[in-house]
Every structure is written in C-alpha cells, then in structure tokens.
Amino acid sequence: MKRTKLVSSPDDWYPSIEGKYVEVTIHKDAKASLRVTVFGADDFGLELSDLTLTEALLTFRKIKDGITQTYLKSLGFTQF
C-alpha cells in the first residue's frame, strides 16, 4: 500500500517543492509496519512510524494544506 499527496506548507522544507508544497506518503517499512512521511524537495523530512493501517490512514487525512512542522511534531513526527 502506498498513498501520496501534495499539500501546501508555509515552512521552508530545505527547499519546498515548487516553493510551497510538501509530499505526504504512507508506505510500508522494512518491518512491514506503516509509516507516514512528509518531505520537501530534498532530503529533509519528518516521519511517524510503526503505525497500524488505521493509524496511518487517520494521520494521512489530518495532513492538509497549510501544514507546519510544529503541528507535525505535536503529532509525534520526528526528523527522518
């Protein structure tokens, strides 16, 4: 399972995609658990890992236009 979407962010993601977007993705890790990652156009990103399918989908849905790094960190995301 893999889902991806682009959402806008006012933060600098070193750099952002096309100046204001980040890519949000759900995917399986090596242990077959799910994680949600948020990345800009380079190698800086935040992740929330070891999720169940329900947790991953709920987290993915929470991430909408205007997302900030501070909000993601309040959800438990850590730097990748």
Backbone bond lengths (Angstrom), bond angles and torsions (degrees), N, CA, C in turn:
res aa  C-N    CA-C-N  psi(-1)  N-CA   C-N-CA  omega(-1)  CA-C   N-CA-C  phi
1 M - - - 1.449 - - 1.527 108.92 -
2 K 1.300 115.78 131.83 1.455 120.73 174.87 1.519 108.40 -147.88
3 R 1.320 115.92 128.03 1.462 121.79 175.07 1.516 107.87 -128.44
4 T 1.314 115.30 140.90 1.459 120.99 -178.89 1.523 109.67 -139.11
5 K 1.329 115.47 144.09 1.466 120.59 173.56 1.518 108.55 -149.92
6 L 1.319 115.97 158.07 1.463 122.81 173.89 1.518 108.25 -104.55
7 V 1.344 116.59 134.49 1.457 121.54 174.49 1.524 108.21 -132.53
8 S 1.308 115.72 154.56 1.463 119.42 179.56 1.526 110.30 -81.16
9 S 1.333 114.86 153.58 1.464 121.66 177.86 1.519 108.83 -147.32
10 P 1.332 117.49 135.99 1.463 119.69 177.16 1.532 112.29 -77.80
11 D 1.334 117.33 -10.78 1.465 121.85 -177.18 1.523 111.61 -81.57
12 D 1.330 115.60 159.52 1.458 122.60 173.13 1.530 107.66 -88.36
13 W 1.316 117.06 119.71 1.468 122.49 -179.21 1.523 110.12 -102.63
14 Y 1.271 118.64 18.53 1.485 126.30 169.02 1.514 115.09 59.48
15 P 1.285 123.58 54.47 1.465 129.87 -8.48 1.526 110.88 -96.51
16 S 1.325 114.98 175.47 1.455 121.15 172.95 1.525 108.47 -80.09
17 I 1.304 116.68 164.69 1.464 121.96 177.07 1.526 107.92 -79.90
18 E 1.304 116.78 127.32 1.473 123.06 -179.20 1.527 111.68 50.03
19 G 1.327 116.54 33.03 1.452 120.99 173.68 1.511 117.02 86.85
20 K 1.354 119.13 -21.55 1.466 117.84 -176.95 1.525 114.85 -151.68
21 Y 1.307 119.02 9.27 1.465 120.74 -176.61 1.520 112.61 -116.34
22 V 1.337 114.77 155.83 1.457 122.70 171.30 1.529 107.29 -129.40
23 E 1.328 115.15 156.35 1.458 120.71 178.74 1.525 109.04 -102.81
24 V 1.328 115.51 125.86 1.457 122.86 179.06 1.523 107.28 -107.01
25 T 1.345 117.00 128.37 1.460 120.77 -175.48 1.525 110.90 -136.98
26 I 1.333 115.26 140.00 1.464 122.14 167.85 1.514 105.82 -105.17
27 H 1.330 117.08 131.52 1.457 119.13 174.91 1.521 110.37 -157.77
28 K 1.322 115.75 163.24 1.459 121.18 178.96 1.513 109.61 -82.61
29 D 1.337 115.31 144.46 1.462 119.03 175.05 1.532 109.04 -98.28
30 A 1.308 117.60 -174.01 1.464 122.32 -175.56 1.530 112.59 -62.30
31 K 1.333 117.36 -26.29 1.467 121.56 179.89 1.525 112.02 -87.89
32 A 1.323 117.55 3.31 1.467 124.57 -179.76 1.526 112.96 72.57
33 S 1.340 117.80 11.81 1.457 118.87 170.36 1.522 107.32 -89.84
34 L 1.309 115.99 169.44 1.467 119.61 -177.11 1.517 110.98 -100.79
35 R 1.320 114.71 153.61 1.456 121.01 174.25 1.514 108.93 -142.95
36 V 1.322 115.24 154.73 1.457 122.70 175.22 1.517 106.47 -114.21
37 T 1.325 116.65 128.03 1.457 121.37 178.49 1.525 110.03 -121.16
38 V 1.333 114.82 151.11 1.460 121.85 176.58 1.524 106.39 -131.17
39 F 1.338 116.30 119.56 1.460 122.01 -176.44 1.513 111.16 -130.45
40 G 1.337 114.62 148.94 1.455 121.58 169.32 1.517 108.26 -87.10
41 A 1.335 116.14 -148.71 1.464 121.14 -174.95 1.524 113.45 -88.58
42 D 1.321 118.27 0.28 1.462 120.58 -179.17 1.521 108.70 -129.80
43 D 1.314 118.05 -144.20 1.459 120.29 -173.82 1.527 114.85 -98.03
44 F 1.337 119.08 9.31 1.453 121.11 175.91 1.518 109.18 -87.35
45 G 1.333 116.51 129.21 1.448 119.88 178.26 1.512 111.90 -159.15
46 L 1.315 115.24 166.14 1.451 123.12 175.71 1.522 107.85 -120.62
47 E 1.352 116.62 148.58 1.454 119.78 -179.45 1.513 111.62 -141.53
48 L 1.324 113.93 154.68 1.454 123.31 171.49 1.516 104.71 -127.15
49 S 1.338 117.09 118.91 1.467 119.48 -171.40 1.525 112.67 -119.37
50 D 1.338 113.91 177.01 1.468 123.16 -179.11 1.529 111.98 57.93
51 L 1.327 116.10 47.81 1.455 121.77 -177.94 1.527 111.63 -101.89
52 T 1.321 115.76 151.12 1.459 120.68 169.19 1.526 107.44 -79.24
53 L 1.300 116.72 170.13 1.469 120.65 178.45 1.527 110.44 -59.06
54 T 1.315 117.10 -45.35 1.469 120.77 -179.68 1.523 111.01 -62.15
55 E 1.332 117.67 -45.88 1.468 121.33 179.06 1.523 111.72 -61.36
56 A 1.331 116.45 -42.46 1.463 120.49 -179.19 1.525 111.01 -64.40
57 L 1.320 117.09 -44.50 1.467 120.28 -179.74 1.523 111.58 -65.83
58 L 1.329 117.53 -42.10 1.470 120.42 178.44 1.529 111.16 -63.59
59 T 1.314 117.25 -42.16 1.464 121.34 178.45 1.520 110.43 -64.34
60 F 1.326 117.30 -45.55 1.464 122.84 179.41 1.529 110.03 -56.64
61 R 1.322 116.90 -42.90 1.468 121.27 -178.97 1.522 112.88 -68.85
62 K 1.337 117.72 -28.85 1.470 121.71 179.41 1.524 112.37 -69.78
63 I 1.318 117.32 -23.76 1.463 120.95 -174.11 1.525 109.10 -87.66
64 K 1.325 114.51 107.26 1.468 121.41 -175.02 1.521 110.13 -126.74
65 D 1.326 116.34 176.22 1.462 121.43 178.10 1.528 110.48 -50.43
66 G 1.321 115.33 139.85 1.450 122.02 179.84 1.523 113.31 90.26
67 I 1.331 117.35 9.23 1.466 122.03 -176.69 1.526 110.74 -62.51
68 T 1.318 116.83 141.45 1.460 121.31 178.10 1.530 110.28 -119.72
69 Q 1.307 115.52 158.13 1.462 120.88 176.51 1.527 110.22 -63.84
70 T 1.313 117.95 -36.65 1.461 121.83 179.13 1.532 110.66 -61.18
71 Y 1.331 116.85 -43.82 1.465 120.14 179.15 1.525 110.71 -64.51
72 L 1.328 116.54 -44.22 1.463 119.66 179.51 1.526 110.91 -60.76
73 K 1.326 117.14 -42.00 1.463 120.40 178.46 1.525 111.18 -64.08
74 S 1.334 117.31 -32.87 1.473 119.93 177.43 1.529 111.51 -68.25
75 L 1.334 117.13 -21.26 1.461 122.03 176.08 1.533 112.13 -86.18
76 G 1.338 116.13 -6.20 1.454 120.16 179.25 1.517 114.86 105.58
77 F 1.332 117.53 4.57 1.466 120.59 178.02 1.523 109.17 -67.28
78 T 1.319 116.06 144.22 1.458 123.04 176.47 1.521 109.27 -125.93
79 Q 1.332 115.85 160.61 1.462 119.79 -179.33 1.521 110.28 -66.95
80 F 1.318 115.41 136.14 1.470 122.31 -178.19 1.494 110.19 -82.77
